[in-house]
Amino acid sequence: MAKIGQQIFEKAFEILEQNPEGVRHSELIRGIEASDGSFVHNTVVARVVALLQEYPDRVYKPSRGLYRLTKYRAPDSGELKEEFVPKEPTKVREEDFYAPFADWLVNETEECTKAIPLGGNRFGGRWGTPDVVGKRESKKSDILKAPVEIVSAEIKLDTSQLMTAFGQACAYCLFSHKVYLVVPNKAPDDEIDRIAALCQVFGIGLVVYDAGNPSDPRFSIRCTPRYQQPNLYYANRYMPSIESDLFS
């Protein structure tokens, strides 16, 4: 009996070691029983109840029904040490990927000589505003200079909105020479395949990325954009609103 009781204590400490914030009475019992089917329920309950009496220097109760190791207790209170308090996960926003994609267009693909995050409703109207807009222009040292090209991108974080994003990307063709649609690589394969097929038909570039890692999205081209002549009326209508940011 003594040997079994000690085994139960050791398993209890193992579980508590893995859970610095503490374990509820019933959860601790279930965890011990799940670790060894030979343990008798009443014996497990009795040993858990005896934890504080047998090991007052190793375990304490910060609140009713909650067991926690004393090594995780703050010295000036009965609260959990700050370094063990669970942190709220940082919520990833779509906007977190605008600047990385702008940088990717300039420094990775060299598709643009300058690109800026945009988003919001900068252009106004129902057609929407690209999340990233870039330009490609000849260098001053070039003997033969090509006309300025406008590159626009629609970035989508929500995988349930891929068709909506595709429609927005199509609208950007009105004022852009090249357009990219950027979607999470976690989207279902069949959805990405359909979007890729549509992008090829309409000449839109498709890029997939790691939507859980803004610091390293790992943008990857699925299909390249096709150069298209934009409608100059719309190009000259929208570009003045970002002239100081993109053309200065």
C-alpha angles and dihedrals in degrees: 000000000000090000093050091046091053091049089054091050091050092050090049091053091047091055093045090049089058093049111051093176089061139253129256118242095249093043091051091052092049092048093051093047092047090055094059124017091199093070113107112232096229091049091051091050092049093049093048091050088050094052095094093046095047098039109024090152094056106038137034141169114244088183138001112301095002121115122199135169114252089229087072095050119107109242095230097047144011091258127111116273110263094241090060098047107115111250122224109249113252109251113232114225128201089237090063089074099049097083094042090052092047088052090047092054091053104036106024107035095018085216089137136036089207132011132177136194110246123156124139117077100305093140094041124207130079097294094075133221125274116249090226129021125187140172134216117206137163121265119253088243093058113109093205111042122204123213117268114270124210119216121192132186137196113203119196127191098176109078091202090065100057096117091047089051090049090054090051091049089052090054091056089062086077091074105015134081091207131018131195129199111203118197136169116270088222090072114112112279093235091053092051090047092053092047090048091053091050092047090054091051093050097037095245121145117237122210127180124202146176102267093191097060117058091171092059111014093168096218111207128186116235095176131002122239121251120233109247133177108245125218102268092210092062094038091055090044097055106030096067090066090064099029094113092049101042106025103037 
